[in-house]
Amino acid sequence: MAGRRTRRMALAAAVALVLLAASPGARSETPSPSSQALDETKRIASDIQRLTSALEEAGSKQDLLLQAMLSDKVDEITEGKESDQEICLAVARWISANIANRTAGTADPYETFATRSGLCGSRARLFVEMVGRKNIIARIFNMYNFGYVGGGHSCAQAYYDGQWRFFDVTYAGVFMRDGKVLSWNEIVADPAAALENMVVFEKTIDSDIITLEDDPFCPKVQNRDRVDRVYTMEALSNARSAGFLGFPDIKTLYVKIDAAGDLKNPILLGKIDRSGSDVNAAGVAAKLTENLAYTLHTLDDYYHTQWQFVNLKPGATYVLRYHLYSATSDKIAFWARAERGKIISGGSFTAPATLGNNAPQTWEIVFQAAEDGSCAFLVGYDFRDKGVGVLIDAVEIRQTA
C-alpha cells in the first residue's frame, strides 16, 4: 500500500513541477527564467519532496505496523497449536470467521487483513501469508470450470507431513481422512469419500449477497448449506485445469464450440471496439466459458487456451480470427498447436511493435476438421517476462468458402 501511495505522490510532484514550469508566473518575458521564479520553483520542489518523504515514512511505518499486527494475530490464534495441521486449521477458521465478502478485495494480504474484507483470491493470499509466519509453505491453488463451465475459485494448499493439503478459506472447509487434511489430488481421486468427510467451518460473517457495506438487514450465509451447494460430485468431477497459481504452473482453459455441422454464419464473441470488455460476457451468454477474456490476455497469471470443436463438417476448413488491440510489449511470439484435426495456416503469430498505437491487428488460424468432425488446438505463447500478453477485442469463427 505504501508503494502505491509513494508512486502517486511522486507522479503528483512531477506534474506539479511541469505545471509550474509552464505557468506564466514561473518564467519571465525573456527566454531565461528570472531568479525569483527559479527560486520559487526550487522551493515548491523542495516542499513536495519533503511531503513525499514524509508520506513514504508514514507508509513504511503503517506497513510495519500491519506486519506486526498480523504476526501478533497469528501468534494469538495459534497459541497452543503444536502441529502444522493445527496451525493451518486455526488460521483457516479465523479467516473464514473474520473476513467478509463485502468487496472483491485485493492482491495485498495486509490490506485484506486491515479491511477484513475480500473474496476467494484475497483470502487465499492472506492464508498463505499467515501460515508463512509459522514457517509453513503454502501456495494459492485455483480451480477452473469449477461448478459450471467457465467457473473458477481460489483456495490454498499448505505443505506439511510430506504432502500438500487443501484449504478452502472462502466456502470454509477442508476434506479429511484418518484425521489428516487431504490434498486436491486425493479429493478428486475419490470425490464421494471426500464429500462424506468434509469438515465445514460453521462460523462466517459472509452475507448471502456481496455488498459494499456490512448491511445488518442482509441475511448471513448458513455455511453448511452453502458448502453443500458448492462442493458436489459434479463440481469436483468436472473441475479442470486445477493447479497452483502463477508461473511456471501454466493453466489450460477450455473453450468448447458445438458447430452443429455449420459455421458458414460466423460466430462473433465480443465487439470490435478496442475495449475487450465484451468478450467475457459473450462467452457467458453463449454458455461457452467466462474465461474467454483470458484467451490471450494474461496480466497476472499464465494461461493457455484449448479450443475444442465438435460436430464440424468432416474434412472442412474453418477460420478462427482473433481481433487484437493492445500488447504489454512488442514481439511476443504466439503459437497454435493442433491436438486433433489439422492447422493449415496461422500456427504462429508475433505481436508487432505497432499494436496498441491505433493499429489493431488480426491473427487468423485456419484449421481443418478431422474425419469425426472434431478439432482441438492449444493456443499459447513463449514466455520472456512475467505478465506479458495481448488484449483481445473479439473472437470470430467461421467456415471457409
C-alpha positions in Angstrom: 0.0 0.0 0.0 2.8 2.4 0.8 4.3 1.7 -2.6 1.2 2.8 -4.3 0.9 6.0 -2.3 4.6 6.8 -3.0 4.1 6.4 -6.7 1.1 8.6 -6.7 2.9 11.3 -4.7 6.0 11.1 -7.0 3.7 11.5 -10.0 1.9 14.4 -8.4 5.2 16.1 -7.7 6.3 15.7 -11.3 3.0 17.0 -12.6 3.2 20.0 -10.2 6.7 20.9 -11.4 5.7 20.6 -15.0 2.6 22.8 -14.5 4.7 25.3 -12.5 7.4 25.5 -15.2 4.7 26.0 -17.8 2.8 28.7 -15.9 3.3 32.4 -16.8 4.5 33.2 -13.3 7.2 30.7 -13.5 9.2 32.4 -16.3 9.9 36.0 -17.4 9.0 37.6 -20.7 12.6 36.8 -21.8 13.8 33.3 -22.7 15.8 33.0 -19.5 13.7 32.4 -16.3 14.1 35.1 -13.6 16.0 34.2 -10.5 12.8 34.8 -8.4 10.8 32.3 -10.5 13.6 29.8 -10.3 13.9 30.2 -6.6 10.1 29.7 -6.3 10.3 26.5 -8.4 13.1 25.1 -6.2 11.1 26.0 -3.1 8.0 24.2 -4.3 10.0 21.2 -5.5 11.7 21.0 -2.0 8.3 21.2 -0.3 6.9 18.4 -2.5 10.0 16.3 -1.8 9.6 16.7 1.9 6.0 15.8 1.7 6.7 12.8 -0.4 9.4 11.7 2.0 7.0 12.1 5.0 4.4 10.0 3.2 6.9 7.4 2.4 8.0 7.2 6.0 4.4 7.2 7.2 3.6 4.5 4.7 6.5 2.4 5.8 5.5 2.8 9.4 2.0 1.7 8.5 3.2 -1.3 6.7 5.5 -2.3 9.6 2.6 -1.8 12.0 0.3 -4.0 9.9 3.0 -6.7 9.6 3.4 -6.6 13.4 -0.3 -6.7 13.9 -0.6 -9.7 11.6 2.2 -11.5 13.4 0.5 -10.9 16.7 -2.8 -12.2 15.4 -1.2 -15.3 14.1 0.5 -15.9 17.4 -2.8 -15.3 19.2 -4.9 -17.7 17.1 -2.3 -20.4 17.0 -1.4 -20.3 20.7 -1.1 -23.9 22.0 -1.2 -25.4 18.5 1.7 -27.7 18.1 1.4 -29.3 14.7 1.4 -27.7 11.3 -2.1 -29.0 10.7 -3.4 -27.5 13.9 -1.9 -24.1 12.9 -3.3 -24.2 9.4 -6.8 -25.2 10.6 -6.7 -22.4 13.2 -5.7 -19.8 10.6 -8.3 -21.1 8.1 -11.1 -20.9 10.7 -10.1 -17.4 11.7 -10.1 -16.1 8.1 -13.5 -17.8 7.5 -14.9 -16.2 10.6 -13.4 -12.7 10.3 -13.1 -11.8 6.6 -16.4 -10.7 4.9 -17.4 -10.8 1.3 -18.1 -7.0 1.1 -15.7 -6.2 -1.7 -13.8 -8.1 -4.3 -10.6 -7.5 -2.3 -7.0 -7.0 -3.3 -3.8 -8.9 -4.0 -2.3 -7.3 -0.9 -2.8 -9.7 2.1 -2.2 -6.8 4.5 -4.9 -4.8 3.0 -7.3 -7.8 3.3 -6.3 -8.2 6.9 -6.7 -4.5 7.7 -10.1 -4.1 6.0 -11.4 -7.6 7.0 -12.9 -7.9 3.5 -12.2 -9.8 0.3 -13.2 -12.7 -1.9 -11.6 -16.0 -2.6 -8.3 -14.8 -4.1 -7.7 -12.3 -1.3 -8.5 -14.8 1.4 -6.2 -17.4 -0.1 -3.3 -14.9 -0.2 -4.0 -13.9 3.4 -3.9 -17.6 4.4 -0.5 -18.1 2.6 0.9 -15.0 4.3 -0.4 -16.0 7.8 0.8 -19.6 7.9 4.1 -18.5 6.4 4.6 -16.6 9.7 4.8 -20.0 11.2 7.3 -21.3 8.6 4.7 -23.3 6.8 4.9 -23.3 3.0 1.6 -22.6 1.2 0.6 -21.5 -2.3 -2.6 -20.3 -3.9 -4.4 -23.0 -5.7 -7.0 -22.3 -8.4 -9.7 -24.5 -9.9 -11.2 -23.7 -13.3 -14.5 -24.9 -14.8 -15.5 -25.3 -11.1 -19.2 -25.5 -10.5 -20.1 -24.6 -14.1 -18.3 -24.1 -17.4 -16.0 -21.2 -17.0 -16.4 -21.1 -13.2 -13.3 -20.5 -11.1 -12.3 -20.5 -7.4 -9.2 -19.7 -5.5 -8.1 -21.7 -2.5 -4.8 -22.7 -1.0 -2.7 -25.7 -0.3 -0.2 -26.0 2.6 2.7 -28.3 2.6 3.4 -30.4 5.7 3.8 -34.0 6.7 5.3 -34.7 3.3 2.5 -33.5 1.0 0.2 -30.7 0.0 -3.1 -30.1 1.9 -6.2 -28.4 0.5 -7.8 -25.5 2.5 -10.8 -23.5 1.3 -10.9 -20.4 3.4 -13.8 -18.8 1.5 -16.5 -21.5 1.4 -14.8 -22.5 4.6 -13.9 -26.1 5.0 -11.4 -29.0 4.5 -11.7 -32.6 3.4 -10.2 -35.1 5.9 -9.4 -38.8 6.2 -8.0 -40.5 9.2 -7.5 -37.2 10.9 -5.5 -35.7 8.1 -6.5 -32.9 5.7 -6.5 -34.2 2.1 -4.7 -32.8 -0.9 -6.7 -31.7 -4.0 -5.4 -34.8 -5.9 -6.7 -37.1 -3.1 -10.1 -35.3 -3.2 -10.7 -35.6 -6.9 -9.4 -39.2 -6.9 -12.4 -40.2 -4.7 -14.8 -37.3 -4.5 -17.6 -39.4 -2.9 -15.4 -40.4 0.0 -14.0 -36.8 0.3 -17.5 -35.3 0.5 -18.5 -37.7 3.2 -15.6 -36.5 5.3 -15.7 -32.7 4.7 -15.3 -30.6 7.8 -17.3 -27.3 7.4 -16.3 -24.2 9.3 -19.7 -23.1 10.6 -18.7 -19.6 11.7 -18.7 -17.0 8.9 -19.7 -13.3 8.6 -20.4 -13.6 4.8 -23.7 -12.2 3.5 -25.9 -14.0 1.0 -25.0 -11.3 -1.5 -21.8 -9.3 -1.9 -22.4 -5.8 -0.5 -20.1 -2.8 -0.2 -21.0 -2.3 3.4 -22.0 -4.5 6.3 -25.7 -4.4 5.8 -27.5 -5.5 9.0 -30.6 -6.3 7.0 -28.8 -8.6 4.6 -29.1 -12.2 5.7 -25.9 -14.0 6.6 -24.8 -17.2 4.9 -25.6 -20.5 6.5 -22.3 -22.0 5.7 -23.2 -25.7 5.7 -25.9 -25.1 3.2 -23.5 -23.0 1.1 -20.8 -25.7 1.2 -23.4 -28.4 0.2 -24.3 -26.2 -2.9 -20.7 -25.5 -3.9 -19.0 -28.9 -3.3 -20.9 -31.5 -5.2 -19.9 -34.7 -7.0 -20.4 -32.9 -10.3 -18.3 -29.9 -9.3 -15.4 -32.0 -8.1 -15.6 -34.4 -11.1 -15.7 -31.6 -13.7 -13.2 -29.2 -12.2 -10.4 -29.0 -14.7 -7.1 -27.1 -15.0 -6.7 -27.0 -11.3 -3.3 -26.1 -10.0 -1.1 -23.6 -8.3 -1.4 -20.0 -9.4 1.3 -18.4 -11.5 4.4 -19.2 -13.4 5.6 -21.8 -14.1 2.3 -23.5 -13.4 0.6 -22.7 -16.7 -3.2 -23.3 -16.7 -5.1 -24.7 -19.7 -8.6 -23.1 -20.1 -11.0 -25.0 -22.2 -13.5 -23.4 -24.7 -15.8 -25.8 -26.4 -17.8 -24.9 -29.6 -20.6 -27.1 -30.9 -20.8 -26.2 -34.6 -23.9 -28.3 -35.2 -22.5 -29.0 -38.6 -22.5 -25.5 -40.0 -20.4 -22.4 -39.3 -21.0 -20.6 -42.5 -22.8 -18.0 -40.4 -19.8 -16.7 -38.3 -19.8 -16.8 -34.6 -18.6 -13.4 -33.2 -17.8 -13.2 -29.5 -17.3 -9.7 -28.3 -17.2 -6.4 -30.2 -14.5 -4.9 -32.4 -14.3 -1.6 -30.4 -10.9 -1.8 -28.7 -12.4 -2.3 -25.3 -12.2 -6.0 -24.8 -14.9 -5.8 -22.2 -17.5 -7.8 -24.1 -15.6 -11.0 -24.8 -16.2 -12.3 -21.3 -19.9 -11.5 -21.3 -20.2 -13.1 -24.8 -18.7 -16.3 -23.6 -21.0 -16.5 -20.6 -24.1 -15.7 -22.8 -23.1 -18.4 -25.3 -22.6 -20.8 -22.4 -19.0 -21.5 -23.6 -16.9 -20.1 -20.9 -16.4 -16.9 -18.9 -12.7 -17.2 -19.3 -12.6 -16.1 -22.9 -11.1 -12.8 -21.7 -8.0 -14.8 -20.8 -7.6 -16.4 -24.2 -4.6 -14.2 -24.8 -4.8 -11.6 -22.1 -2.5 -12.6 -19.2 -1.6 -9.8 -17.0 -1.4 -11.6 -13.6 -1.1 -15.3 -14.4 -0.3 -17.5 -17.3 -3.0 -19.3 -19.3 -3.1 -21.4 -22.4 -6.4 -21.9 -24.2 -7.5 -25.2 -25.7 -10.2 -24.7 -28.4 -12.4 -27.8 -28.7 -14.7 -28.1 -31.7 -17.3 -30.8 -32.2 -19.9 -31.5 -34.9 -17.9 -29.8 -37.6 -18.2 -30.9 -41.2 -15.6 -33.7 -41.6 -12.6 -32.5 -43.6 -13.9 -28.9 -43.9 -11.7 -25.9 -43.2 -12.5 -23.1 -40.8 -11.1 -19.9 -39.6 -10.6 -18.6 -36.0 -9.8 -14.9 -36.0 -8.5 -13.0 -33.0 -9.1 -9.2 -33.1 -6.2 -7.8 -31.1 -5.9 -4.2 -30.0 -3.1 -3.9 -27.5 0.0 -5.6 -26.1 2.1 -5.3 -23.0 5.3 -5.4 -25.1 6.2 -6.0 -28.7 7.5 -9.1 -30.4 5.5 -11.6 -28.2 5.6 -14.9 -30.1 2.3 -16.8 -30.1 1.6 -20.3 -31.4 -1.2 -22.7 -32.1 -0.7 -26.4 -31.9 -3.1 -29.0 -33.2 -4.1 -31.9 -31.0 -7.0 -33.2 -33.2 -7.6 -32.2 -36.8 -5.0 -30.1 -38.5 -3.8 -26.4 -38.5 -3.4 -25.4 -42.1 -2.0 -21.8 -41.6 -1.6 -19.3 -38.8 0.2 -21.6 -36.5 2.4 -18.8 -35.3 2.0 -15.0 -34.8 4.3 -12.3 -33.5 2.7 -9.2 -32.0 4.1 -6.2 -33.9 5.5 -3.1 -32.2 2.7 -1.1 -33.6 0.0 -3.0 -31.8 -1.8 -0.6 -29.5 -0.7 2.5 -31.4 -4.1 2.9 -33.2 -3.2 -0.1 -35.2 -5.3 -3.1 -34.3 -4.2 -6.5 -35.7 -5.9 -9.8 -36.5 -4.5 -13.3 -36.1 -6.1 -15.9 -38.3 -5.8 -19.6 -37.6 -7.1 -21.8 -40.4 -7.9 -25.3 -39.3 -9.3 -28.5 -40.7 -11.8 -30.8 -39.0 -10.9 -34.5 -38.5 -12.9 -37.3 -40.0 -15.1 -37.5 -36.9 -16.0 -33.8 -37.2 -13.8 -32.7 -34.3 -10.8 -30.4 -34.0 -8.8 -29.3 -31.0 -5.8 -27.0 -30.7 -3.9 -25.3 -28.0 -3.1 -21.5 -28.1 -0.3 -20.0 -26.1 2.9 -18.0 -26.3 6.6 -18.3 -25.5 7.4 -16.6 -22.2 10.0 -14.0 -21.8 8.8 -11.9 -18.9 6.1 -12.4 -16.3 2.9 -10.5 -17.1 3.2 -10.1 -20.8 0.2 -10.7 -23.1 -2.1 -9.3 -25.7 -5.6 -7.8 -25.2 -8.4 -9.1 -27.4 -11.5 -7.3 -28.6 -13.3 -10.2 -30.2 -13.1 -13.8 -31.4 -14.6 -14.7 -34.8 -15.2 -18.3 -36.0 -16.5 -19.3 -39.4 -16.3 -21.9 -42.1 -14.2 -21.0 -45.2 -16.0 -20.7 -48.5 
